[in-house]
Amino acid sequence: MRHTEGNALKAWSIALGHNLSPFWRFKDPNQGDMFARAAAIAHNQRMSEILPLYLRRWLLVCAIASASLCANDAMSPAVGRLDFYAFMAAGSGLVCAFGICALVVIGYAWCYLRLAKH
């Protein structure tokens, strides 16, 4: 029974990673001969159409984390006192900061693949 719980958790974590990170779909354009590199670049340019979907997902994550940050900060009783709500606010802030980094990286990848002349 314990083994199936581990498999379910592993499958869930892989699904979550695929829903939040688009880079598993892209190919490495630095491997292979000239034709393989050109094919990888063309594939990556075609796959750049999905990047706005991932940008919207990360915007939703940032919005939820920001709302949680504001709510937990408002429920924290005093400044300088560590309690459950202060830790929740800190965790929400970390999620929001990570989400902003993900937005920057995905946005840069979209701009590079869509707007740059190759």
N, CA, C and O atoms as a GROMACS GRO file, in nm:
protein
  472
    1MET      N    1   0.081  -0.119   0.000
    1MET     CA    2   0.000   0.000   0.000
    1MET      C    3   0.087   0.126   0.000
    1MET      O    4   0.054   0.225  -0.066
    2ARG      N    5   0.194   0.122   0.072
    2ARG     CA    6   0.282   0.237   0.080
    2ARG      C    7   0.346   0.267  -0.056
    2ARG      O    8   0.371   0.382  -0.090
    3HIS      N    9   0.372   0.162  -0.133
    3HIS     CA   10   0.436   0.179  -0.262
    3HIS      C   11   0.343   0.252  -0.360
    3HIS      O   12   0.391   0.334  -0.438
    4THR      N   13   0.215   0.226  -0.357
    4THR     CA   14   0.124   0.293  -0.449
    4THR      C   15   0.104   0.439  -0.412
    4THR      O   16   0.081   0.523  -0.500
    5GLU      N   17   0.114   0.473  -0.282
    5GLU     CA   18   0.106   0.613  -0.242
    5GLU      C   19   0.226   0.690  -0.296
    5GLU      O   20   0.212   0.805  -0.338
    6GLY      N   21   0.342   0.629  -0.294
    6GLY     CA   22   0.461   0.694  -0.349
    6GLY      C   23   0.449   0.716  -0.498
    6GLY      O   24   0.490   0.821  -0.549
    7ASN      N   25   0.393   0.619  -0.570
    7ASN     CA   26   0.374   0.636  -0.714
    7ASN      C   27   0.272   0.744  -0.744
    7ASN      O   28   0.289   0.821  -0.839
    8ALA      N   29   0.166   0.751  -0.664
    8ALA     CA   30   0.064   0.855  -0.685
    8ALA      C   31   0.123   0.993  -0.659
    8ALA      O   32   0.094   1.088  -0.732
    9LEU      N   33   0.205   1.005  -0.555
    9LEU     CA   34   0.268   1.133  -0.525
    9LEU      C   35   0.366   1.173  -0.635
    9LEU      O   36   0.375   1.290  -0.671
   10LYS      N   37   0.439   1.076  -0.686
   10LYS     CA   38   0.534   1.104  -0.794
   10LYS      C   39   0.460   1.147  -0.920
   10LYS      O   40   0.501   1.242  -0.986
   11ALA      N   41   0.351   1.079  -0.953
   11ALA     CA   42   0.272   1.117  -1.071
   11ALA      C   43   0.211   1.255  -1.054
   11ALA      O   44   0.206   1.333  -1.149
   12TRP      N   45   0.165   1.286  -0.933
   12TRP     CA   46   0.106   1.416  -0.907
   12TRP      C   47   0.210   1.527  -0.919
   12TRP      O   48   0.182   1.633  -0.975
   13SER      N   49   0.330   1.502  -0.867
   13SER     CA   50   0.434   1.605  -0.874
   13SER      C   51   0.482   1.626  -1.018
   13SER      O   52   0.514   1.739  -1.056
   14ILE      N   53   0.487   1.520  -1.098
   14ILE     CA   54   0.524   1.535  -1.239
   14ILE      C   55   0.417   1.614  -1.314
   14ILE      O   56   0.449   1.701  -1.395
   15ALA      N   57   0.290   1.584  -1.286
   15ALA     CA   58   0.181   1.658  -1.352
   15ALA      C   59   0.184   1.805  -1.313
   15ALA      O   60   0.161   1.892  -1.397
   16LEU      N   61   0.211   1.834  -1.186
   16LEU     CA   62   0.219   1.972  -1.142
   16LEU      C   63   0.336   2.043  -1.210
   16LEU      O   64   0.323   2.158  -1.252
   17GLY      N   65   0.449   1.976  -1.221
   17GLY     CA   66   0.564   2.034  -1.289
   17GLY      C   67   0.537   2.061  -1.436
   17GLY      O   68   0.580   2.163  -1.490
   18HIS      N   69   0.466   1.971  -1.502
   18HIS     CA   70   0.434   1.991  -1.644
   18HIS      C   71   0.333   2.103  -1.662
   18HIS      O   72   0.332   2.169  -1.767
   19ASN      N   73   0.248   2.126  -1.564
   19ASN     CA   74   0.149   2.232  -1.575
   19ASN      C   75   0.205   2.370  -1.540
   19ASN      O   76   0.145   2.471  -1.576
   20LEU      N   77   0.318   2.376  -1.473
   20LEU     CA   78   0.376   2.505  -1.436
   20LEU      C   79   0.505   2.538  -1.511
   20LEU      O   80   0.545   2.655  -1.514
   21SER      N   81   0.569   2.440  -1.570
   21SER     CA   82   0.694   2.467  -1.641
   21SER      C   83   0.682   2.422  -1.787
   21SER      O   84   0.659   2.304  -1.813
   22PRO      N   85   0.697   2.514  -1.881
   22PRO     CA   86   0.684   2.477  -2.022
   22PRO      C   87   0.812   2.420  -2.083
   22PRO      O   88   0.809   2.371  -2.195
   23PHE      N   89   0.922   2.426  -2.012
   23PHE     CA   90   1.051   2.398  -2.075
   23PHE      C   91   1.078   2.250  -2.100
   23PHE      O   92   1.175   2.217  -2.167
   24TRP      N   93   0.995   2.162  -2.047
   24TRP     CA   94   1.010   2.020  -2.078
   24TRP      C   95   0.969   1.990  -2.222
   24TRP      O   96   1.003   1.884  -2.275
   25ARG      N   97   0.898   2.082  -2.286
   25ARG     CA   98   0.850   2.063  -2.423
   25ARG      C   99   0.953   2.106  -2.529
   25ARG      O  100   0.938   2.074  -2.647
   26PHE      N  101   1.055   2.178  -2.486
   26PHE     CA  102   1.149   2.235  -2.581
   26PHE      C  103   1.268   2.143  -2.603
   26PHE      O  104   1.300   2.059  -2.518
   27LYS      N  105   1.334   2.160  -2.718
   27LYS     CA  106   1.451   2.080  -2.753
   27LYS      C  107   1.576   2.165  -2.742
   27LYS      O  108   1.570   2.288  -2.753
   28ASP      N  109   1.690   2.099  -2.721
   28ASP     CA  110   1.818   2.167  -2.708
   28ASP      C  111   1.873   2.197  -2.848
   28ASP      O  112   1.902   2.104  -2.923
   29PRO      N  113   1.886   2.326  -2.884
   29PRO     CA  114   1.938   2.358  -3.018
   29PRO      C  115   2.089   2.353  -3.029
   29PRO      O  116   2.144   2.390  -3.133
   30ASN      N  117   2.157   2.308  -2.925
   30ASN     CA  118   2.303   2.300  -2.928
   30ASN      C  119   2.353   2.158  -2.952
   30ASN      O  120   2.474   2.136  -2.953
   31GLN      N  121   2.264   2.064  -2.971
   31GLN     CA  122   2.302   1.924  -2.990
   31GLN      C  123   2.283   1.883  -3.136
   31GLN      O  124   2.188   1.926  -3.202
   32GLY      N  125   2.372   1.801  -3.185
   32GLY     CA  126   2.358   1.745  -3.318
   32GLY      C  127   2.425   1.828  -3.426
   32GLY      O  128   2.495   1.926  -3.398
   33ASP      N  129   2.402   1.786  -3.551
   33ASP     CA  130   2.461   1.857  -3.664
   33ASP      C  131   2.378   1.980  -3.698
   33ASP      O  132   2.284   2.016  -3.625
   34MET      N  133   2.412   2.045  -3.807
   34MET     CA  134   2.348   2.170  -3.844
   34MET      C  135   2.198   2.151  -3.868
   34MET      O  136   2.118   2.237  -3.831
   35PHE      N  137   2.158   2.041  -3.930
   35PHE     CA  138   2.018   2.017  -3.959
   35PHE      C  139   1.938   1.987  -3.832
   35PHE      O  140   1.824   2.032  -3.819
   36ALA      N  141   1.997   1.914  -3.740
   36ALA     CA  142   1.930   1.885  -3.613
   36ALA      C  143   1.913   2.013  -3.531
   36ALA      O  144   1.810   2.032  -3.467
   37ARG      N  145   2.013   2.099  -3.534
   37ARG     CA  146   2.001   2.227  -3.460
   37ARG      C  147   1.894   2.315  -3.522
   37ARG      O  148   1.817   2.378  -3.450
   38ALA      N  149   1.890   2.320  -3.656
   38ALA     CA  150   1.787   2.400  -3.723
   38ALA      C  151   1.647   2.344  -3.695
   38ALA      O  152   1.552   2.420  -3.676
   39ALA      N  153   1.636   2.212  -3.692
   39ALA     CA  154   1.506   2.150  -3.660
   39ALA      C  155   1.465   2.180  -3.516
   39ALA      O  156   1.347   2.203  -3.489
   40ALA      N  157   1.561   2.179  -3.425
   40ALA     CA  158   1.530   2.210  -3.285
   40ALA      C  159   1.487   2.355  -3.269
   40ALA      O  160   1.394   2.384  -3.193
   41ILE      N  161   1.552   2.446  -3.340
   41ILE     CA  162   1.514   2.587  -3.334
   41ILE      C  163   1.374   2.607  -3.391
   41ILE      O  164   1.294   2.680  -3.334
   42ALA      N  165   1.346   2.543  -3.503
   42ALA     CA  166   1.212   2.554  -3.562
   42ALA      C  167   1.106   2.496  -3.468
   42ALA      O  168   0.998   2.553  -3.454
   43HIS      N  169   1.137   2.384  -3.404
   43HIS     CA  170   1.045   2.324  -3.308
   43HIS      C  171   1.020   2.418  -3.190
   43HIS      O  172   0.906   2.436  -3.148
   44ASN      N  173   1.126   2.478  -3.139
   44ASN     CA  174   1.112   2.571  -3.026
   44ASN      C  175   1.030   2.694  -3.064
   44ASN      O  176   0.952   2.743  -2.983
   45GLN      N  177   1.048   2.743  -3.186
   45GLN     CA  178   0.969   2.858  -3.229
   45GLN      C  179   0.822   2.821  -3.241
   45GLN      O  180   0.735   2.902  -3.208
   46ARG      N  181   0.791   2.700  -3.289
   46ARG     CA  182   0.651   2.655  -3.294
   46ARG      C  183   0.594   2.637  -3.154
   46ARG      O  184   0.479   2.671  -3.129
   47MET      N  185   0.674   2.584  -3.063
   47MET     CA  186   0.627   2.560  -2.926
   47MET      C  187   0.613   2.688  -2.846
   47MET      O  188   0.552   2.688  -2.739
   48SER      N  189   0.669   2.799  -2.895
   48SER     CA  190   0.657   2.924  -2.821
   48SER      C  191   0.513   2.974  -2.816
   48SER      O  192   0.482   3.065  -2.739
   49GLU      N  193   0.425   2.916  -2.896
   49GLU     CA  194   0.283   2.953  -2.893
   49GLU      C  195   0.218   2.917  -2.760
   49GLU      O  196   0.116   2.977  -2.723
   50ILE      N  197   0.273   2.822  -2.687
   50ILE     CA  198   0.212   2.781  -2.560
   50ILE      C  199   0.260   2.866  -2.442
   50ILE      O  200   0.202   2.857  -2.334
   51LEU      N  201   0.363   2.947  -2.461
   51LEU     CA  202   0.418   3.024  -2.350
   51LEU      C  203   0.321   3.124  -2.288
   51LEU      O  204   0.325   3.141  -2.166
   52PRO      N  205   0.233   3.191  -2.364
   52PRO     CA  206   0.135   3.279  -2.298
   52PRO      C  207   0.042   3.205  -2.202
   52PRO      O  208  -0.002   3.263  -2.103
   53LEU      N  209   0.011   3.080  -2.231
   53LEU     CA  210  -0.070   3.000  -2.138
   53LEU      C  211   0.002   2.984  -2.005
   53LEU      O  212  -0.060   2.998  -1.899
   54TYR      N  213   0.129   2.955  -2.009
   54TYR     CA  214   0.207   2.940  -1.886
   54TYR      C  215   0.225   3.075  -1.815
   54TYR      O  216   0.230   3.080  -1.692
   55LEU      N  217   0.235   3.184  -1.891
   55LEU     CA  218   0.240   3.316  -1.829
   55LEU      C  219   0.112   3.344  -1.751
   55LEU      O  220   0.117   3.398  -1.641
   56ARG      N  221  -0.003   3.309  -1.810
   56ARG     CA  222  -0.130   3.329  -1.739
   56ARG      C  223  -0.138   3.243  -1.615
   56ARG      O  224  -0.189   3.288  -1.512
   57ARG      N  225  -0.088   3.120  -1.621
   57ARG     CA  226  -0.088   3.033  -1.503
   57ARG      C  227  -0.004   3.093  -1.391
   57ARG      O  228  -0.046   3.093  -1.275
   58TRP      N  229   0.114   3.144  -1.425
   58TRP     CA  230   0.200   3.202  -1.322
   58TRP      C  231   0.145   3.334  -1.271
   58TRP      O  232   0.165   3.369  -1.155
   59LEU      N  233   0.074   3.409  -1.356
   59LEU     CA  234   0.006   3.529  -1.307
   59LEU      C  235  -0.101   3.493  -1.205
   59LEU      O  236  -0.118   3.562  -1.105
   60LEU      N  237  -0.173   3.384  -1.230
   60LEU     CA  238  -0.273   3.337  -1.133
   60LEU      C  239  -0.206   3.294  -1.003
   60LEU      O  240  -0.258   3.324  -0.895
   61VAL      N  241  -0.094   3.223  -1.011
   61VAL     CA  242  -0.022   3.183  -0.891
   61VAL      C  243   0.023   3.306  -0.812
   61VAL      O  244   0.010   3.310  -0.690
   62CYS      N  245   0.076   3.407  -0.882
   62CYS     CA  246   0.120   3.530  -0.815
   62CYS      C  247   0.003   3.604  -0.752
   62CYS      O  248   0.015   3.658  -0.642
   63ALA      N  249  -0.110   3.607  -0.820
   63ALA     CA  250  -0.227   3.676  -0.766
   63ALA      C  251  -0.278   3.607  -0.639
   63ALA      O  252  -0.310   3.673  -0.541
   64ILE      N  253  -0.284   3.474  -0.642
   64ILE     CA  254  -0.329   3.400  -0.524
   64ILE      C  255  -0.229   3.417  -0.410
   64ILE      O  256  -0.269   3.435  -0.294
   65ALA      N  257  -0.101   3.410  -0.440
   65ALA     CA  258   0.001   3.428  -0.336
   65ALA      C  259  -0.002   3.569  -0.279
   65ALA      O  260   0.016   3.588  -0.159
   66SER      N  261  -0.026   3.669  -0.363
   66SER     CA  262  -0.035   3.807  -0.313
   66SER      C  263  -0.157   3.826  -0.224
   66SER      O  264  -0.149   3.892  -0.121
   67ALA      N  265  -0.270   3.768  -0.264
   67ALA     CA  266  -0.390   3.777  -0.181
   67ALA      C  267  -0.369   3.706  -0.048
   67ALA      O  268  -0.412   3.755   0.056
   68SER      N  269  -0.304   3.591  -0.051
   68SER     CA  270  -0.274   3.518   0.072
   68SER      C  271  -0.176   3.597   0.160
   68SER      O  272  -0.189   3.598   0.282
   69LEU      N  273  -0.080   3.660   0.097
   69LEU     CA  274   0.015   3.743   0.171
   69LEU      C  275  -0.056   3.857   0.243
   69LEU      O  276  -0.032   3.881   0.361
   70CYS      N  277  -0.143   3.926   0.172
   70CYS     CA  278  -0.215   4.039   0.233
   70CYS      C  279  -0.308   3.990   0.344
   70CYS      O  280  -0.316   4.053   0.450
   71ALA      N  281  -0.379   3.879   0.321
   71ALA     CA  282  -0.471   3.828   0.421
   71ALA      C  283  -0.398   3.781   0.546
   71ALA      O  284  -0.439   3.812   0.658
   72ASN      N  285  -0.290   3.707   0.529
   72ASN     CA  286  -0.215   3.658   0.644
   72ASN      C  287  -0.144   3.771   0.718
   72ASN      O  288  -0.130   3.767   0.840
   73ASP      N  289  -0.099   3.871   0.645
   73ASP     CA  290  -0.036   3.985   0.709
   73ASP      C  291  -0.138   4.063   0.792
   73ASP      O  292  -0.106   4.112   0.901
   74ALA      N  293  -0.260   4.074   0.742
   74ALA     CA  294  -0.364   4.146   0.817
   74ALA      C  295  -0.406   4.068   0.943
   74ALA      O  296  -0.444   4.128   1.042
   75MET      N  297  -0.399   3.935   0.938
   75MET     CA  298  -0.440   3.855   1.053
   75MET      C  299  -0.330   3.839   1.157
   75MET      O  300  -0.356   3.795   1.269
   76SER      N  301  -0.208   3.874   1.122
   76SER     CA  302  -0.098   3.866   1.218
   76SER      C  303  -0.117   3.974   1.324
   76SER      O  304  -0.136   4.091   1.291
   77PRO      N  305  -0.112   3.936   1.451
   77PRO     CA  306  -0.152   4.031   1.556
   77PRO      C  307  -0.059   4.149   1.577
   77PRO      O  308  -0.107   4.261   1.595
   78ALA      N  309   0.071   4.130   1.575
   78ALA     CA  310   0.162   4.241   1.606
   78ALA      C  311   0.289   4.228   1.524
   78ALA      O  312   0.330   4.119   1.483
   79VAL      N  313   0.351   4.342   1.501
   79VAL     CA  314   0.478   4.344   1.428
   79VAL      C  315   0.587   4.291   1.522
   79VAL      O  316   0.593   4.327   1.639
   80GLY      N  317   0.672   4.206   1.468
   80GLY     CA  318   0.782   4.153   1.547
   80GLY      C  319   0.748   4.026   1.622
   80GLY      O  320   0.837   3.963   1.680
   81ARG      N  321   0.623   3.987   1.623
   81ARG     CA  322   0.583   3.865   1.692
   81ARG      C  323   0.565   3.754   1.590
   81ARG      O  324   0.490   3.769   1.493
   82LEU      N  325   0.633   3.643   1.610
   82LEU     CA  326   0.624   3.532   1.516
   82LEU      C  327   0.509   3.440   1.557
   82LEU      O  328   0.505   3.389   1.669
   83ASP      N  329   0.418   3.421   1.466
   83ASP     CA  330   0.308   3.329   1.488
   83ASP      C  331   0.276   3.259   1.355
   83ASP      O  332   0.349   3.276   1.257
   84PHE      N  333   0.171   3.184   1.353
   84PHE     CA  334   0.133   3.106   1.236
   84PHE      C  335   0.110   3.196   1.115
   84PHE      O  336   0.156   3.165   1.005
   85TYR      N  337   0.039   3.307   1.133
   85TYR     CA  338   0.006   3.395   1.021
   85TYR      C  339   0.129   3.465   0.965
   85TYR      O  340   0.136   3.492   0.845
   86ALA      N  341   0.225   3.494   1.050
   86ALA     CA  342   0.349   3.555   1.001
   86ALA      C  343   0.426   3.456   0.914
   86ALA      O  344   0.481   3.494   0.810
   87PHE      N  345   0.429   3.330   0.955
   87PHE     CA  346   0.496   3.228   0.872
   87PHE      C  347   0.421   3.204   0.741
   87PHE      O  348   0.483   3.185   0.636
   88MET      N  349   0.289   3.206   0.747
   88MET     CA  350   0.210   3.190   0.624
   88MET      C  351   0.231   3.309   0.530
   88MET      O  352   0.240   3.291   0.408
   89ALA      N  353   0.240   3.428   0.585
   89ALA     CA  354   0.267   3.546   0.503
   89ALA      C  355   0.406   3.537   0.439
   89ALA      O  356   0.423   3.571   0.322
   90ALA      N  357   0.504   3.491   0.516
   90ALA     CA  358   0.639   3.476   0.461
   90ALA      C  359   0.642   3.371   0.350
   90ALA      O  360   0.706   3.391   0.247
   91GLY      N  361   0.573   3.260   0.371
   91GLY     CA  362   0.566   3.157   0.268
   91GLY      C  363   0.496   3.207   0.142
   91GLY      O  364   0.540   3.177   0.030
   92SER      N  365   0.389   3.282   0.160
   92SER     CA  366   0.319   3.339   0.044
   92SER      C  367   0.407   3.439  -0.029
   92SER      O  368   0.402   3.448  -0.152
   93GLY      N  369   0.486   3.514   0.045
   93GLY     CA  370   0.579   3.607  -0.018
   93GLY      C  371   0.685   3.536  -0.100
   93GLY      O  372   0.722   3.581  -0.208
   94LEU      N  373   0.734   3.423  -0.048
   94LEU     CA  374   0.832   3.345  -0.124
   94LEU      C  375   0.772   3.288  -0.252
   94LEU      O  376   0.836   3.290  -0.357
   95VAL      N  377   0.649   3.238  -0.243
   95VAL     CA  378   0.581   3.185  -0.362
   95VAL      C  379   0.562   3.297  -0.464
   95VAL      O  380   0.581   3.276  -0.584
   96CYS      N  381   0.523   3.414  -0.417
   96CYS     CA  382   0.503   3.528  -0.507
   96CYS      C  383   0.635   3.570  -0.573
   96CYS      O  384   0.638   3.597  -0.693
   97ALA      N  385   0.742   3.574  -0.496
   97ALA     CA  386   0.873   3.610  -0.552
   97ALA      C  387   0.920   3.507  -0.655
   97ALA      O  388   0.974   3.543  -0.759
   98PHE      N  389   0.899   3.378  -0.625
   98PHE     CA  390   0.935   3.274  -0.722
   98PHE      C  391   0.849   3.287  -0.848
   98PHE      O  392   0.898   3.267  -0.959
   99GLY      N  393   0.722   3.319  -0.830
   99GLY     CA  394   0.634   3.337  -0.945
   99GLY      C  395   0.676   3.452  -1.033
   99GLY      O  396   0.668   3.443  -1.156
  100ILE      N  397   0.722   3.560  -0.972
  100ILE     CA  398   0.770   3.674  -1.051
  100ILE      C  399   0.895   3.635  -1.130
  100ILE      O  400   0.910   3.675  -1.246
  101CYS      N  401   0.983   3.557  -1.070
  101CYS     CA  402   1.102   3.508  -1.142
  101CYS      C  403   1.061   3.419  -1.259
  101CYS      O  404   1.118   3.428  -1.367
  102ALA      N  405   0.963   3.332  -1.236
  102ALA     CA  406   0.914   3.245  -1.344
  102ALA      C  407   0.852   3.328  -1.456
  102ALA      O  408   0.872   3.297  -1.573
  103LEU      N  409   0.778   3.433  -1.422
  103LEU     CA  410   0.720   3.520  -1.523
  103LEU      C  411   0.828   3.587  -1.607
  103LEU      O  412   0.814   3.598  -1.729
  104VAL      N  413   0.934   3.631  -1.543
  104VAL     CA  414   1.043   3.697  -1.617
  104VAL      C  415   1.111   3.599  -1.712
  104VAL      O  416   1.138   3.633  -1.827
  105VAL      N  417   1.139   3.479  -1.665
  105VAL     CA  418   1.208   3.380  -1.749
  105VAL      C  419   1.121   3.336  -1.866
  105VAL      O  420   1.168   3.330  -1.980
  106ILE      N  421   0.995   3.307  -1.840
  106ILE     CA  422   0.905   3.263  -1.947
  106ILE      C  423   0.879   3.378  -2.045
  106ILE      O  424   0.873   3.356  -2.166
  107GLY      N  425   0.863   3.500  -1.992
  107GLY     CA  426   0.844   3.615  -2.080
  107GLY      C  427   0.965   3.641  -2.168
  107GLY      O  428   0.950   3.673  -2.286
  108TYR      N  429   1.085   3.626  -2.112
  108TYR     CA  430   1.206   3.642  -2.192
  108TYR      C  431   1.214   3.535  -2.300
  108TYR      O  432   1.251   3.564  -2.414
  109ALA      N  433   1.182   3.411  -2.264
  109ALA     CA  434   1.186   3.303  -2.363
  109ALA      C  435   1.087   3.330  -2.476
  109ALA      O  436   1.119   3.308  -2.593
  110TRP      N  437   0.967   3.379  -2.441
  110TRP     CA  438   0.869   3.410  -2.544
  110TRP      C  439   0.920   3.521  -2.635
  110TRP      O  440   0.911   3.510  -2.757
  111CYS      N  441   0.972   3.628  -2.576
  111CYS     CA  442   1.025   3.739  -2.657
  111CYS      C  443   1.139   3.693  -2.746
  111CYS      O  444   1.148   3.733  -2.863
  112TYR      N  445   1.227   3.610  -2.692
  112TYR     CA  446   1.341   3.563  -2.771
  112TYR      C  447   1.295   3.476  -2.888
  112TYR      O  448   1.344   3.491  -3.000
  113LEU      N  449   1.201   3.386  -2.862
  113LEU     CA  450   1.159   3.294  -2.968
  113LEU      C  451   1.065   3.358  -3.069
  113LEU      O  452   1.064   3.319  -3.185
  114ARG      N  453   0.986   3.455  -3.027
  114ARG     CA  454   0.888   3.516  -3.115
  114ARG      C  455   0.936   3.642  -3.183
  114ARG      O  456   0.904   3.665  -3.299
  115LEU      N  457   1.012   3.723  -3.114
  115LEU     CA  458   1.045   3.856  -3.167
  115LEU      C  459   1.184   3.866  -3.227
  115LEU      O  460   1.209   3.954  -3.310
  116ALA      N  461   1.276   3.778  -3.187
  116ALA     CA  462   1.413   3.786  -3.236
  116ALA      C  463   1.423   3.729  -3.377
  116ALA      O  464   1.353   3.634  -3.412
  117LYS      N  465   1.510   3.787  -3.454
  117LYS     CA  466   1.538   3.735  -3.587
  117LYS      C  467   1.643   3.626  -3.575
  117LYS      O  468   1.752   3.649  -3.521
  118HIS      N  469   1.611   3.508  -3.626
  118HIS     CA  470   1.706   3.394  -3.616
  118HIS      C  471   1.768   3.369  -3.749
  118HIS      O  472   1.850   3.278  -3.763
   0.00000   0.00000   0.00000
